[in-house]
């Protein structure tokens, strides 16, 4: 089997290909928001199976299931 060693008409280098997927960089002088704080579920629930979360004019219910899953309802 003979390999064709000719380069294609529009070669794409690996660096150019990777750059096409790169995230746009923020403008200089723009600050990124702080990383979200992690709160352990044990600390949030403190032995209870559900907590109420007030957000604006709404109240949400966060429940811990028997299987250890979290369910958030309005």
Backbone as a ProteinNet text record, in pm:
[ID]
protein_1_A
[PRIMARY]
XXXXXXXXXXXXXXXXXXXXXXXXXXXXXXXXXXXXXXXXXXXXXXXXXXXXXXXXXXXXXXXXXXXXXXXXXX
[TERTIARY]
83.5	0	88.2	58.1	134.7	62.3	132.5	73.3	97.7	0	11.5	67.5	188.7	254.1	229	140.4	112.1	25.6	51.9	-28.4	-157.8	-265.8	-392.3	-385.5	-480.6	-482.6	-494.7	-576.1	-594.2	-563.1	-436.1	-403.2	-449	-494.9	-534.3	-436.5	-361	-265.4	-339.3	-286.2	-353.4	-376.8	-280	-295.5	-408.9	-421.3	-527.4	-662.6	-668.6	-793.6	-835.4	-741.2	-770.6	-811.5	-750.2	-782.2	-924.3	-977.3	-1113.2	-1215.6	-1177.7	-1268.1	-1239.5	-1138.2	-1100.1	-1207.7	-1224.7	-1319.3	-1264.5	-1351.3	-1301.2	-1250.2	-1145.2	-1086.8	-1160.1	-1181.2	-1248.4	-1159.7	-1222.1	-1146.6	-1060.1	-948.7	-859.7	-932.2	-907.8	-971.3	-1105.1	-1155.9	-1283	-1254	-1320.3	-1297.2	-1398.9	-1353.5	-1442.6	-1513.3	-1637.5	-1704	-1634.3	-1647.1	-1584.1	-1647.9	-1571.4	-1622.5	-1734.7	-1835.8	-1946.1	-1897.6	-1959.7	-1925.3	-1988.2	-1915.1	-1966.8	-2013.7	-2139	-2195.9	-2231.2	-2178.3	-2205.2	-2352.9	-2414.8	-2555.7	-2580.4	-2487.8	-2502.1	-2516.4	-2439.7	-2444.8	-2577.7	-2623.8	-2747.8	-2869.9	-2875.7	-2991.7	-2987.5	-2868.7	-2850.1	-2945.2	-2949.2	-3028	-3173.1	-3217.2	-3355.6	-3363.4	-3483.9	-3505	-3538.5	-3574.2	-3604	-3576.4	-3548	-3528.7	-3607	-3647.1	-3714.1	-3613.5	-3615.2	-3521.4	-3602.9	-3583.5	-3651.1	-3565.1	-3627.4	-3557.4	-3651	-3621.7	-3711.5	-3846	-3952.7	-4088.1	-4130.2	-4044	-4078	-4012.4	-4075	-4017.5	-4004.1	-3884.4	-3856.2	-3834.2	-3868	-3849.6	-3740.6	-3634.9	-3527	-3537.4	-3564.3	-3584.1	-3471.3	-3439.3	-3340.7	-3417.9	-3404.4	-3479.2	-3411	-3482.2	-3423.9	-3301.1	-3294.9	-3180.9	-3066.1	-3080.1	-2972.9	-2974.9	-3082.7	-3095.2	-3158.6	-3135.7	-3195.2	-3306.4	-3418.9	-3529.6	-3564.7	-3562.2	-3596.7	-3731	-3829.8	-3961.9	-4000	-4087.9	-4134.7	-4260.4
-116.6	0	123.2	218.6	342	454.8	530.3	643.3	769.8	855.7	983.5	1083.8	1132.5	1225.3	1370.6	1396.8	1535	1598.3	1726.3	1795.7	1844.6	1851.6	1897.7	2045.6	2091.1	2229.5	2326.7	2295.1	2380.6	2299.8	2283.4	2200.5	2266.9	2185.4	2234	2173.8	2259.9	2211.4	2177.4	2087.2	2053.9	2176.6	2270.8	2391.5	2478.8	2491.5	2572.4	2508.5	2375.6	2305	2323.4	2310.7	2327.4	2471.2	2567.2	2707.4	2739.9	2665	2692.6	2656.4	2573.5	2535.4	2611.8	2695.1	2766.8	2867.3	2886.1	2985.9	3124.7	3219	3356.3	3409.4	3482.6	3538.3	3666.4	3689.7	3813.8	3933.3	4047.3	4168.8	4200.2	4265.2	4299.4	4394.8	4379.9	4464.2	4411	4303.3	4244.6	4135.7	4142.6	4043.5	3931.6	3810.6	3694.6	3687.6	3637.9	3620.8	3514	3525.6	3428.2	3291.5	3187.8	3050.8	3030.9	2951.4	2930.3	2859.1	2893.1	2831.4	2693	2596.4	2461.2	2447.1	2405.1	2382.8	2235.2	2166	2023.5	2003.7	1903.8	1874.7	1845.3	1778.4	1749.5	1878.8	1979.3	2108.2	2179.1	2166.7	2231.9	2167.6	2035.5	1964.3	1949	1936.4	1920.7	1816.2	1697.6	1587.7	1584.3	1685.7	1689.7	1627.5	1599.5	1542.7	1649.5	1769.7	1877.4	2013	2108	2247.2	2334.6	2450.7	2548.8	2656.9	2697.8	2799	2916.7	3034.2	3155.8	3221.4	3248.1	3312.1	3416.5	3542.4	3649.1	3632.6	3631.4	3614	3467.9	3377.8	3235.2	3155.4	3044	2949.5	2814.9	2757.3	2628.3	2526	2401.8	2291.3	2200.3	2178.4	2088	1965.7	1850.3	1727.5	1628.2	1551.2	1444.4	1312.8	1234.1	1108.2	997.5	885.4	768.7	716.3	740.2	693.8	795.1	904.2	1002.4	1103.1	1109.3	1205.3	1334.2	1443.1	1571.7	1606.3	1656.7	1699.4	1842.1	1933.2	2073.5	2099.2	2146.4	2178.3	2319.6	2377.9	2513.5	2508.7
0	0	0	-84.6	-98.8	-27.3	57.2	126.5	47.5	45.7	-22.3	77.1	52.5	144.2	109.5	13.7	-21.6	85.6	114.4	215.1	150.8	227.4	171.7	135.4	56.5	9.9	126.9	226.8	344	469.7	502.3	618.3	748.3	841.5	973.4	1073.1	1135.4	1233.9	1362.5	1443.6	1569.6	1656.8	1659.3	1740	1688.3	1558.4	1499.6	1527	1520.7	1547.3	1692.8	1785.2	1927.4	1956.3	1890.2	1912.4	1868.9	1772.6	1727.8	1834.6	1932.2	2040.3	2169.6	2170.7	2292.1	2330.2	2460.1	2508.6	2482.8	2452	2434.9	2568.2	2563.9	2684.6	2721.4	2851.8	2890.7	2860.4	2839.5	2813	2934	2908.6	3019.7	3113.5	3241.5	3340.8	3388.6	3325.1	3366.1	3468.2	3582.9	3687.1	3674.2	3694.1	3694.9	3829.3	3831.4	3960.4	4043	4173.1	4262.4	4242.1	4267.8	4256.3	4357.5	4322.1	4417	4543.2	4654	4782.1	4789.6	4841	4860.4	5004.5	5020.8	5153.5	5163	5260.7	5278	5311.3	5249.9	5273.5	5421.4	5487.5	5630.7	5710.9	5672.5	5741	5711.2	5590	5549.1	5615.3	5617.8	5671.8	5824.1	5883.2	6028.1	6087.3	6026.6	6079.7	6033.5	5961.5	5912.5	5774.1	5728.4	5595.1	5490.8	5536.3	5441.5	5503	5415.3	5455.6	5359	5406.3	5321.9	5286.5	5159.9	5111.3	5060.4	5121.6	5077.4	4969.4	4854.8	4743	4683.2	4710.9	4666.5	4735.4	4656.5	4710.3	4714.8	4675.1	4666	4778.4	4813.9	4909.3	4840	4846.1	4784.7	4894.4	4865.5	4959.9	4903.8	4981.4	4943.6	5033	4971.1	5047.4	5020.2	5121.1	5112	5112.1	5005.4	4994.4	5073.7	5087.8	5156.5	5083	4951.3	4870.5	4868.2	4944.2	4950.1	4836.1	4760.2	4650.4	4702.5	4630.8	4666.6	4568.5	4620.4	4536.4	4576.2	4478.6	4501.6	4434.1	4513.3	4457.7	4499	4418.2	4442.3	4524.8
[MASK]
++++++++++++++++++++++++++++++++++++++++++++++++++++++++++++++++++++++++++

